[in-house]
C-alpha cells in the first residue's frame, strides 16, 4: 500500500474552504480539491463540478457538503454524491489522511 502523496499542510487549507491540487502532481485526469470542513476533517473530490466547469475548491464547505460556486450544486464530501441540483452526476472522491498536520492524498483510492 502506498504512503500517499504529501500535497499540503493542514494550515494551507482554511477551515470551511478548499484548495486545488494540480493534476500534474496527482497524476489524475482532473485537479483534486482538498476541502476542509468546519470540524477540521479534510476530504478530497475531483475539482471540476460535474454540472459546469467550476472549481469545487472555490466552493463553500460546511457540515459535510461542498456547494459549487457557479450554480450551487451540492456534493457530499465523504462520498461525492450529489445532494443538490443542477448537477446530476456524483463527484469522484479520493482517500486523504492527515498525519502530524500534513495532508496526504491517495489518488484513485476510495475514502
C-alpha positions in Angstrom: 0.0 0.0 0.0 1.2 3.5 -0.9 2.1 6.1 1.7 0.2 8.7 -0.3 1.4 11.9 -1.8 2.0 14.8 0.6 0.1 17.6 -1.0 -0.4 20.3 1.6 -0.2 21.2 5.3 -3.5 21.4 7.2 -2.8 25.1 7.7 -2.7 25.6 3.9 -6.5 24.9 3.8 -8.7 27.5 5.6 -11.4 26.0 7.7 -14.7 25.8 5.6 -12.8 26.3 2.3 -10.7 24.3 -0.2 -7.6 24.4 -2.3 -7.0 22.7 -5.7 -4.1 20.4 -6.2 -2.9 20.3 -9.9 -3.4 17.1 -11.8 0.3 17.2 -12.7 1.1 16.5 -9.1 -1.7 13.9 -8.5 -1.5 12.0 -11.8 -5.3 12.2 -12.2 -7.4 13.4 -15.1 -8.7 16.3 -13.1 -7.3 18.6 -10.5 -8.3 17.5 -7.0 -10.0 19.7 -4.5 -8.9 19.4 -0.8 -11.8 20.5 1.2 -11.6 21.3 5.0 -14.9 21.1 6.8 -15.8 23.2 9.8 -14.8 20.3 12.1 -11.3 20.3 10.5 -11.8 17.0 8.7 -10.2 17.1 5.2 -11.8 15.5 2.2 -10.8 15.2 -1.5 -13.0 15.3 -4.6 -12.3 15.9 -8.3 -12.1 19.6 -8.5 -14.4 20.2 -11.5 -18.1 20.3 -10.8 -20.0 17.7 -12.7 -22.6 20.2 -13.9 -20.4 23.0 -15.3 -16.8 23.9 -15.4 -16.3 25.4 -12.0 -13.8 24.6 -9.2 -15.3 22.9 -6.2 -12.2 24.1 -4.3 -13.7 27.6 -4.7 -17.0 26.5 -3.2 -18.4 26.7 0.3 -17.7 23.9 2.7 -20.0 23.2 5.6 -21.4 20.3 7.6 -20.2 17.6 5.3 -21.0 19.2 2.0 -19.4 21.5 -0.6 -21.5 23.9 -2.7 -20.4 24.8 -6.2 -19.7 28.5 -6.6 -21.3 28.7 -10.0 -24.8 27.2 -9.8 -24.9 26.0 -6.2 -24.9 22.2 -6.9 -24.1 20.5 -3.6 -22.0 17.4 -3.1 -21.4 15.1 -0.1 -17.7 15.5 1.0 -17.4 11.9 2.1 -18.9 10.1 -1.0 -19.1 12.8 -3.7 -22.8 12.0 -4.0 -24.9 14.9 -5.5 -27.1 16.5 -2.8 -28.5 19.4 -4.8 -29.3 20.2 -8.4 -28.5 21.3 -11.1 -25.7 18.6 -11.0 -27.0 15.1 -11.6 -23.6 13.2 -11.6 -21.6 12.5 -8.5 -18.1 13.9 -8.0 -15.3 11.4 -7.6 -13.9 11.1 -4.1 -10.4 10.2 -3.1 -8.8 8.9 0.1 -7.0 11.5 2.2 -5.2 11.3 5.5 -3.9 14.0 7.8 -0.7 13.0 9.7 1.2 15.3 12.0 -0.5 18.3 10.4 0.4 17.2 6.8 -2.2 16.2 4.2 -1.6 13.0 2.2 -3.6 12.2 -0.9 -4.3 8.7 -2.3 -5.5 9.5 -5.8 -8.0 7.0 -7.2 -8.5 5.2 -3.8 -11.9 5.3 -2.4 -12.2 7.0 1.1 
